Every structure is written in structure tokens, then in C-alpha cells.
Amino acid sequence: MVSDVTNAPAIASTAAPADGLRLAVDLGGLAMKNPLTVASGTFASGREYAALWQGTLGGGSPAPPLSLLGALTTKGVSARPWEGNVGVRIAESASGILNSIGLQNPGVEAFCSGDLAWLAAQDVPVIVNVSGHSVEEYCAVVERLEREKAVSAYELNISCPNVDCGGMAFGTSPAAAERVTRACREATARPLVVKLTPNVTDVTEIARACEAGGADALSLINTVAGMAIDARARRPVFDRVVAGLSGPAVKPVALYAVHRVSRAVGLPLLGMGGVATVEDVVEFLLAGATAVAVGTWNFHDPLALPHLLEGLEAWCEEQGVADVHELIGGLR
Ligand SMILES: Cc1cc2nc3c(=O)[nH]c(=O)nc-3n(C[C@H](O)[C@H](O)[C@H](O)COP(=O)(O)O)c2cc1C
């Protein structure tokens, strides 16, 4: 997937919606000025993108460049540093990529003193993506972050292996998903988003369990389990064999999951999986998402978010949409 930084919109034109157009949404208590955010792990904490956007978009705007986002979602943060996986970490596939990063991160303390301190000055709501190997580890991250004003919401990545259950992902068991949601619910009054994995038989069962556990919103989908093989070497490409598929290849899977979950629970949804165009954003809204995250496409077009925001405004104007809520769940 080749990067494309041409045809950059000006920050000034993306900072304020077109006249009269209402883009603001509420994601389970998280106020977003527009429905767009980034998917965890594809944007780090935004420092590199901010520098690029500032340099490319310019526009003489005094606003920090990331402030055009409805929210910024961070890379996964764990209680202690995680080293990540060895070997190949990303491989291309048709219309997407496979990744096996292993949720590498420096741990919550380094996150607070580093990226979070920087994010505090960016004038954008921050959703911290939380990883853990046990309920206690998830809670430890949330409890530490409760001391930080810069955090607006949490997104629990329940695709992590649960060491107390033989390494089975929390998000594949309704009981484990409900348990970790409830424990984190008790640790915070901030908006709590729980991120679902598509690698289950019935995603609505897990969605209902998270709702019962006290989630304010759900996000979906995380990556789809897959593998790649090096034919000449006759070996798996990834040391752990399995990797996570993302990008346009997964969009139909993601749309269907959002559609089904929106009918199964009463919670607002953050939809993601393969979003690349304005039509993709609108399709997720129609399927029932209140907000939409862009992930892998940031690697193809590092200006994807400013492009999509500008495109969404133009699309709404062209279609006579005055408020984005006309689209949310508006599938006929
Ligand atoms: C390189 C990479 C790293 C990711 N890291 C995380 C992570 O730390 N936490 C998480 O919940 N999801 C993570 N994801 C999953 C994405 O947030 C998103 O759910 C998924 O990629 C589908 O969206 P997309 O097709 O737009 O990328 C990662 C995805 C990629 C490609």
C-alpha cells in the first residue's frame, strides 16, 4: 500500500464544518465534534502524524492539527512494558495487511509521562486503548489513568489472551468479556468502550455480555485472524503463525458485525475495519455506528483523516444531509 500525501486539504477548511452542518456525536458520554477517530495501533499517539499534518496542511491555522479529529485513540497501553513479537511483524495481503506486532508498548507509567503529557496539549479528546493479560492488569491500567486529566475515555482491547484461562482471548468468552468489563466499570466513571473481536461464532453474544458488564459503548471490529505462508521457504511468514488481517479486505466483515450488533444492544457503536473512502464512513454510519475509526488506511494515506473529514462534509452537503444523525442507523 503506497503512501499518498498529495491533494492535501487545508486545515482551515477541515476545522469548521460547512455552514449549518451538524457533525457532533456522543459516543457513550464521550462528546466528539465529528464522528471520526483513528483505530488503535495505526496512529501511535499521533505525534508523527501531527508533524506531518502541520507541515503538509499548514493553512496558517493556530489550532493543533490533531484537534480536527473527533477523538484520538492511542496504541494499546498495558500495566507494564510489553516487548512485542519477534520476526516479521507486517505483511501485505490482497487489499489489506496482516500484522503481528504483539501490542508492544512502554507500559502505563512511561505512557503517562511521555505521550499522554504531549497529548494533553493537543486539544483533542483522548481515548486510551487498554491491554491486559488478566482482569487485574486491565484494572491496573485504568486505575493509574484515572489520575490523568488528559484521558477522556477508555477502549478495552479484549482480544488479548487471558493467562488465567489458558491464553484464550477475553473477547471470545461472554463470561470473561463481562467480567473484565464489569471490573473496569467499577474502576471508572469515564466513558468505557469495549472493543470486540470478530473471531467468534456470534459477536452479538459477546456484545450483550459487555453491555451487561456496564460498557457505555462498543467498538468493532478488531483484526480478523489469518496467516501467510512463504511458499519457497515452505514456512509460515509469522513466527506465531497467526496474524491479524486489516484494511479494505475486512470491510464487509466489519460492516456486517456492526449491523448485527447495532440490532442486538442499545449501546452506541464505534465502527471500524477497512475504512478508506467517504462512502465507507457513511456505510458504517448507516449500518448503525455512531462514530467511525480509520486504521490501516492511515498507512496508505497519512492524510486520510483530513481528507475524509473534508469529504464527509462535501458528501453531506451534496446529499442534503444537515445532521450526521440522519445517517446513523439509517439503513433502509
Ligand atoms: C499495526 C496495527 C496495530 C494495531 N494495534 C492495536 C492495538 O494496540 N489495540 C487494538 O485494540 N487494536 C489494534 N489494532 C486493530 C485496529 O485498531 C483495527 O481494529 C483494525 O485494524 C481494523 O481496522 P482497519 O481495517 O481500519 O485497520 C491494530 C491494527 C494494526 C494494523
The ligand as an SDF file (V2000), in Angstrom:
LIG
                    3D

 31 33  0  0  0  0  0  0  0  0999 V2000
   -0.4160   -2.3500   13.0020 C   0  0  0  0  0  0  0  0  0  0  0  0
   -1.6830   -2.4850   13.7930 C   0  0  0  0  0  0  0  0  0  0  0  0
   -1.6580   -2.3640   15.1820 C   0  0  0  0  0  0  0  0  0  0  0  0
   -2.8340   -2.4740   15.9290 C   0  0  0  0  0  0  0  0  0  0  0  0
   -2.7930   -2.3310   17.2910 N   0  0  0  0  0  0  0  0  0  0  0  0
   -3.9460   -2.3820   18.0200 C   0  0  0  0  0  0  0  0  0  0  0  0
   -3.9330   -2.1330   19.4320 C   0  0  0  0  0  0  0  0  0  0  0  0
   -2.9050   -1.8040   20.0290 O   0  0  0  0  0  0  0  0  0  0  0  0
   -5.1140   -2.2550   20.0950 N   0  0  0  0  0  0  0  0  0  0  0  0
   -6.3020   -2.5650   19.4520 C   0  0  0  0  0  0  0  0  0  0  0  0
   -7.3460   -2.6470   20.1030 O   0  0  0  0  0  0  0  0  0  0  0  0
   -6.3420   -2.7610   18.1070 N   0  0  0  0  0  0  0  0  0  0  0  0
   -5.1900   -2.6640   17.3860 C   0  0  0  0  0  0  0  0  0  0  0  0
   -5.2360   -2.8420   16.0190 N   0  0  0  0  0  0  0  0  0  0  0  0
   -6.5460   -3.0800   15.3420 C   0  0  0  0  0  0  0  0  0  0  0  0
   -7.1240   -1.7730   14.7540 C   0  0  0  0  0  0  0  0  0  0  0  0
   -7.3280   -0.8150   15.7510 O   0  0  0  0  0  0  0  0  0  0  0  0
   -8.4480   -2.0250   13.9930 C   0  0  0  0  0  0  0  0  0  0  0  0
   -9.3830   -2.5750   14.8830 O   0  0  0  0  0  0  0  0  0  0  0  0
   -8.2840   -2.9890   12.8280 C   0  0  0  0  0  0  0  0  0  0  0  0
   -7.0450   -2.8080   12.1810 O   0  0  0  0  0  0  0  0  0  0  0  0
   -9.4030   -2.8370   11.7680 C   0  0  0  0  0  0  0  0  0  0  0  0
   -9.4190   -1.5190   11.2350 O   0  0  0  0  0  0  0  0  0  0  0  0
   -8.6680   -1.1300    9.8510 P   0  0  0  0  0  0  0  0  0  0  0  0
   -9.0320   -2.1720    8.8420 O   0  0  0  0  0  0  0  0  0  0  0  0
   -9.1720    0.2380    9.5100 O   0  0  0  0  0  0  0  0  0  0  0  0
   -7.1960   -1.1260   10.1570 O   0  0  0  0  0  0  0  0  0  0  0  0
   -4.0680   -2.7340   15.2550 C   0  0  0  0  0  0  0  0  0  0  0  0
   -4.0920   -2.8450   13.8620 C   0  0  0  0  0  0  0  0  0  0  0  0
   -2.9250   -2.7070   13.1270 C   0  0  0  0  0  0  0  0  0  0  0  0
   -2.9840   -2.8120   11.6150 C   0  0  0  0  0  0  0  0  0  0  0  0
  1  2  1  0
  2  3  1  0
  2 30  2  0
  3  4  2  0
  4  5  1  0
  4 28  1  0
  5  6  2  0
  6  7  1  0
  6 13  1  0
  7  8  2  0
  7  9  1  0
  9 10  1  0
 10 11  2  0
 10 12  1  0
 12 13  2  0
 13 14  1  0
 14 15  1  0
 14 28  1  0
 15 16  1  0
 16 17  1  0
 16 18  1  0
 18 19  1  0
 18 20  1  0
 20 21  1  0
 20 22  1  0
 22 23  1  0
 23 24  1  0
 24 25  2  0
 24 26  1  0
 24 27  1  0
 28 29  2  0
 29 30  1  0
 30 31  1  0
M  END
$$$$
